[in-house]
Amino acid sequence: MLARRRIGQDDDPSRRDTPLRARHATDPDTPAPRVASRLQLPPGPWATVLDCLCDRFPAIGREAWRDRFARGMVLDADGVALDEHARYRVGAEIRYYREVADEAVIPFAEGIVHADAHLVVADKPHFLPVTPAGRFVRETLLARLVQRLGNPELVPLHRIDRDTAGLVLFSADPATRATYQALFRERRIDKRYEALAPALPGLAFPLRHRSRLERGEPFFRMREVEGAPNSETRIEVLDRAGPLWRYALEPVTGRKHQLRVHLAELGAPIANDPFYPGLTEERDEDDYTRPLQLLARSLAFFDPINGDERRFESRFALQI
C-alpha cells in the first residue's frame, strides 16, 4: 500500500516543524478556493452564452445557470462577470465555477516538490483528482494548490489519473506556459513510473510494448485493437522478489490508461486496478484501503527558459 500523508502534514522540508502557511479547503474556517473551468465557445446556433451552457451541460438546469450568472460565477477571459444575456461569440473563452453539494473530503495531503515563478511540481496522493470533474471541485490538486500558493493562474501541464499517485507539473505563469507545454507535445520530457504487478518470468526485460489503443466499454475504459500502434511503453523490472514484481514504466506516448492497459495485456495487471483486465464488481471509490499500485515516480527535462537540467522525484513509495 502507498505510504500516505494526512492533510495538514507539511511537505516542505524547510518548514517541516511549522504549520502550513495556507490551510486546505477542508478547513471549515477557510473559504473554498475558486478554481474556474474554461471553455472555448464552439460553433453553434446559440444567441447567448447562457443558451450554449444549457445545451452543453443539460444536467444543470437553466435556472441554476441563471443563478450562477447572477452570482458572478460565469466570466469572460479577462475575469469580468458576464450577464445572462451576454451574446454568444464563437471562439471566445469563458470561465465558469462548478458547484458540488456535500463534497466528500479526501483525507490525504499533496506535497510540493518544487515551486518557482514559472513552475510548480506537486506530489499527488492516490484518490485526489488533478482538476475539478464529476463530484470533485474543492477536493482536487489544482484547487488545493491555488489556495496554498495563492496563485489562481496555476494550470496543469499534464494529467495523471485520480487513482495514480505521484508528480504533476503545473505552469505558474501564463507568459511562459506555451514554452513548457511544448516539452510534452514534442516529447522532450522523460516521465518514469513505478508499478507493483504480478511476475512475468516468461518475458525478457527490458522490453517495449506497442499497440493501438481506442475507447472501450464502458466509455471510461481503453482497449487494445488491431491496427497501426499509437501507444508505446518501455518496461523494465526493478525488483523480482515475491509474487508482485516492481516495474519501471516509461511511456513514450501519453494515451489514456496506457500503462494500465499495457501491463494488463502482458498478463500483469497492476495491483488493485479496478478497471483492468476487467471491471471490479461493486467498486467502492471511497475505499482508501486498496490504492492502485501505480506511481508517477520522476520527471526530467532541460528547462526551456534557462537550459538547466531538471529532475524531480516523488516522495511517495509503493508498498503492499
N, C-alpha and C positions, 0 to 999 in steps of 0.2 A: 504494500500500500504506500502511496506517496506520503512522504513526510510533509505535514501541513503546518501553516502558520495561522493562528487565530487572529481575527480582526482586533486591531489595537496594538499588535506587536510591531515595533519599529524595525524596518528592514534596512535602514541606512546605518552602516557600521559606525559612521562618525557621530551618531546620536543614539547609540544602542540603548543607553540608560535614560533617555528622555522621552516624554510622550510625543505622539505625532503632532506636528505643527498644525495640520488641518485634519479635523475629525472626519470619519467616513459618513456616508449618507445614512448609515444605520444608527447613528447617534440621534436620538429623538429630539435633542435640543438644537440640532443643526439642520437648516433648510436643505432639502434635497437639491443637488446640483442640477442645473438646467442644461441639458445637452440636446441640441436641436438635430433632428433628422433633416436631410437635404434631398430635394427633388428638383431635377431639371425638367421643366414642363415639356411634355412631348407633343407632337402634332395631334390635334383632336378638334372636335366640334364645339368645345365649351366656350361660353361667353365670359365666364368669370372663373377665377381661381377656385372659388367655393364649389362650383359645378364639377370641376376636374377632380378635386379631392373626394367629393361624394361618390363619383364614379369609380375612382381608382381604389378606394378603401370603403367598400359597401358595408363592411361590418360596423362602421362607425356612422351613426345616423346623422342626417343633415342638421338637426338641432344641436347635436354635440359639436359638430364643426362650427356652427354659428357661434356657439358659446366660446369655443377656442379663439375665434376671431375677436370676439368681444373682449376677451381677457388678454389680448396681445400675444397669443401663442402661435400665430402664423405671421411670418416675417418675410421681407424681401432679402436679397443677397447682402444688403448693407445693414441688416438688422433692424429695419424700420417696420413696425407693425402694419399689417395690411387690413383694410376694411373688407367686410364680407362681400362688397360689391366690386372689389378690385378686378380690373379687366384682365383677361387671360392673354398672355403673350408667349408664343412658342419659343422655347429655348431659355426663358427666364429661370433663374434659380430661386426657389423659395425654401424657407426653413420653417419647420413646424415642430412643436413639442408633443410627444406622446404622453399618455397617462395610463397607468395601470392601478386599479384599486387593490388594496391589500397585498401589495407586492411582498413576496417572501424574502427574508434575509438570507444571504449566503454567508455562512459563518467562517469564512477563510479569507485571509488577507493577501493582497498583492504586495509585491516588493518593487522598489525602484532600484535598478542596477546602475543606471546612468541617466543624467539629465544635464543638458546644456541649452544654449539659446536656440539650437536647431533641432535637437533630437532628444527623445525620452525613450529609454529602454526599460520596459516593465516586465516583471516576472509574475505571470498569471497563475493562480491556483486552479486546480480542477473545479469544474461546475460553474465557474464565473464566465458569462458571455463577454466578448470583447466590446460589442456595441449593442445599443438597445434593439430588441427584437422580441416579438411574441409577448410573453408575460414578464419580461425584464426591461426596466427603464433605469431606475436608480441603481439596482444591483448589477452593474456592468463595469468592466475595467475602465472604459472611457469615462463614464460618469464619476467614478471614484477618483481618477487621476485629475480630471478637470477641477474637482473640489480640492483635492490635496495640494495641487500645484498652483491653483488659481489662474489657469490658462484655458480659456474657452476655445482657443484656436487649435487645440490638440486634435489630430486626425490620425487614425491608424494607417500605416503604410502597407500592412498586410493583415491577414486574419489567421487565427487558429480556432479549431472547434471549441465549443464550450466544454466538451469532455476532455480536451487536451490541456495539459499544463505547460508552462514554460514561457519563453521570451516572445515579446511582441514589441515591434519598433513603431514609435509614433513620431510624426512631424510636429514640431512645436512652433514653426514659423512659416506662414503662408508664402513668404518671399523665396524660400529655398525648398519648398515642398516638392516641386516637379523634379528638381535635381535628385532628390533622394528616391522619389518614385521610380526614376529611371533605373536605379540599381536592380529593382525587382523585374521590371519589364525587359531589361537587357540581360538578365541572369548574371549580374556582376556581384551577387551576394551569396555567400556559402551558408546554407542552413543545415544544421545537423540535429537529428532527433535520436532519442533512445526509446526502446520499447522492450517490454517483457512479453515473451510469446513462447509457445511450445517449441521444442527442439526439432531441428531439421537435419538429422545426421546423414541423410541421403544426398544432400546437396553440397556442392563445392563453393566455398566462400573465399573472397568476396565475389558477389555476382551483381548483375544488372537485370532488373525486371522491367520489361517494356510491354505495354498493352494499350488497347483502345478503351477508354472509359466513357460511358454515357450514363444518363439518368436511368435509374431503375424503378422498381416498385417496392414500397410506396415512394413518393416523389423525393423524399429526403435521402434515399439511398442511391449509391452508384453501383455500376456493374461492368464487368469486362465483356466486350463483344468482339466479333470478328472485324477486321479492317486495319487500316494503317495506324500504328501506335500514335497516341497523343499524350502518353504519360511515360515517365521513366524514373526509376528509383535505384540508387546504388545501395547495396545491403552488405554489411559485414557482421561478424559475431565478435562481441566483446568479452562474453563470459559464457562458457558452456556448462557450468555447474548446475546440477539439478534438472528437474523436468522443464523448467522455464529458462530459456536462454535470454541473455541480454544482447539485443541487436542495436547496431548503429545504422541509421537510415539517413540517406542524403537525397532529398528529392531534386531531380534535375528540372522537372516541371512542377506545376503547382495546382493540379486538379483537386477538386473537392474529394475528401476522404481517400486520397490517393494512397497514402501509406497503409491505411487500414485495409483497403481492398487488396493491395498487392500482397501483404503478408497473409491475408486470409486465402487468397488464391494459391499461394505457395504451400498451403496446408498448416500455417501457423498463425491463426487469428490472435490479435493482441489480447492479452488477459483482460477480462471484464468488459470486452467490447459488446455492447447491446445490439449492434446493427449487423455485424459480420461474424461468421458467414451467413447467419440468419438472424432475424429479429428475436430478441428475448421476449418471451411472453410476459405480459403484465409488468412491463418495466416501470419501476418507480424512479422518476427523475430526481427525486429528493433523497434517495438512498445514498448517503455520503460514505457508506462503508465499502463500496466497490468502485473506486475510481478507475477509469480507463488507464491502463499502464502505458501511456504514451506521453513523452516529454520533449518539448522543443528545447533541446539542450544548449545550442550555441548559435550565434550569428557572427559572421566575419566578413569584412569588406574593406576596401580602401575608400576613405572618406572623399567624396567628390568635391568638397569645399576646400579642404586643405591638404589632401593627399595622404593623411595619416592612416596607418593601418589600424583598424578597429577590430576588436574581438571581445564578445560578451558571452558570459556563461551563466546559466540558470543556477540559482542556489537551492532549487528543489532536487530531490532524489527519488527514484523509483525503488520501491522495495515491497515485496509481498510478505 
